Amino acid sequence: MPENWVIEPVGLPLIRRICHVCGSETFRANGKFRVNANHKLLDVWLLALCIGCGETTKLTVMERTNVRAIKPEVLRRLHDNDTTLAAELLQDPGVRHRNRVALDWGDAWRLDTGAPGHVSHEGRDVTVRFAAQIPVRPVKLIAEGCGLSRSEVDRLIADGKVVSTAKLGGKLSSDFTFTLKR
């Protein structure tokens, strides 16, 4: 029987950027926005705090955008400091590229296997679905989901007992399937 696993975000990821005050490389977004109006043009920033010194940095979301070009629902969410919108914007490659930042999803996700027990002595067909584009190493997912060590998963892959059409080395952020043969 096929299993369905889901990778779910449980918070906002850390932002990798160098602080100009203390030199720390990590900022934490708290979901707050700053919206500045200049006549009919809006500038929008996502605010983030340095982990080291608490200095605030602004990540540009929109620059000199006509207020009529922004959907009223999005504008309301910006004014309400919607953390879901902040998560969506952090996952936008354009926003990350414009601000020259990278994301660290370390403790901001969880694996839901849908089953209380981990270890199975027969084969398993597993579909892994990502609720958000969170880059995760498949070896780490398989180890966590099956209750194995990473080195044991690496050995199973080398022995051909873990098979997938997706590349299991490196990181993935899109849905994939794998088969574990015991």
Secondary structure by P-SEA (a helix, b strand, c coil): cbbbbbbcccbbbbbbcccccccccbbbbccbbbbbbcccbbbbbbbbbbcccbbbbbbbcccccccccccaaaaaaaaaccaaaaaaaaacaaaaaaabbbbbccccccccccccccccccbbbbbbbbcccccccaaaaaaaaacccaaaaaaaaaaccccccccccccccccbbbbbcc
